[in-house]
Amino acid sequence: MICRCATWFGLAVLVLSVGCSTPSLNVETPLAQEHRDALLKRGRPPQTYNLTLYNSDRGPVFAGANRTHPRQTATLDFVSDRNTTAPMIKVSQGGSEDLVFLIDTSAQDNWVSQETRQKMNGVVIVSPSPVEQFASHVYDPIGGWAVVLPKVRLGEIHVENVVAYARNALGPIDTLNRWERHDRLGGVIGFNLLAAFNHVTLDCRGREVFFSVDRDYQPGPRGILLTVPMKPEAKALTCEGWVDGEKVDIVLDFAGDFEVVMADPVDTTLKQISIGDLVFRDVQVISAYELGLGANSPVRIGRQLLERFIVTIDNKSQRVIFEQP
C-alpha cells in the first residue's frame, strides 16, 4: 500500500511539474534551446524530399517544392467569422484534423506555428544548418526555420513537399496572421504556394476561393472587367499603378483589412489610386508602421477595396483579372 501511494504521489508531482513547465498556447514563448536542438536532431537535408536549395535576391528558393497533381481543382469556402471577409480556409495534412490558414497575397512565403508544424509532420530542412527566414510582409523579429510539410490538402487538391517557415516560438502567430481570429488558425498561405497553380480566384464577398492546378481560367458570367499584368519576379502579388499621379508598384493585399497602406502617407486620404483603368478616389490611407507592416512597406491596396471584385491570379498568363461579383 505504501509503495502504491508513493507511486501515485510521484505521478501527481510529475504531471504538475510538466504542466507548470509547458508554455500556454495563448502566450507567445520563444523556443528554448532544447526545443531547437530536438528539431535539428530530426532535421533532414533538402535532397531527402527531392528539393534543391538556391540562394537568390529574394532569399532561399526551394526548387521542386509545392508539387501538385494534374487535373485537380477545388473550391473552398471561407471559415472566417461572418463579420469579416478575411480569406481563411481549412487545410489538412490528410487524415489529421482540419487546420485553418489565412491566404496572404502580400506574403512571399508560407508560415506555420510550431503547433501546426507538429500536427502536419513538418520536418526542419538542414543544409547543413537550418534555413532561417524573417517575414518581409510584416514586422516580426522572431523569424522561422524552413520546414517541409510532406502533404497538404486543399479540399480535393493534394500538394506535396510544401515548404513553409515554422516560427521560432510557441503559441499564436498573431503578427503573421494579421491579428485575424479563429480557434484553429495556425498558418499562412503565401504567394509562392499560390504561384504553384494555373490560377487562383478569390471571391471575398462570395466567401470562397477556387484553385486550379492546370485548367485554364474561364471568365465568369459577367465577363472580364479589367486585366492588368503582374510584376514579374515580385515577392508578392504586385501590379503597376498610380498614386496621385505618381507611378508606383502596388501590392494587392487580401489579408489586409484596410483600403490603402503606405510607408509614409502625408494625409489620411488619397485623392486617387489606380491600377490600369481601375480607379479609386478619396480613399483612406493608413501608415504601414502603425499596422505593424514595417517602415519600408510598399504601397498596398487592401481587402476593403479588393472585395468589391472577384479577382483571379492567373499565373499562367502572368496577369490579374478583375470581374464584377
Protein Blocks (a to p, Z undefined) as FASTA:
>chain_A
ZZmmmmmmmmmmmmmmmmmmpccfkbccdddfklmmmmmmmpccfklnopacdddfkbpc
dehiaiacehiacddddfbdfkbccdcddddebopacddddddfkbmbdcddfklmmmno
pacdddfbccddddfkbccfkbpaddddfbacehjbccehiacdddfbehjdkklnoopa
cfkbcbdcdfklmmmpmbdcddfknopacddfklccdddfkopfbdcdddehiabdcddd
deehiacdddddfkbgcfbdcfbdcbfbdfbdcehjbccehiadddfklnonojkbccdd
dfklmmmpccdddfknopaddddZZ
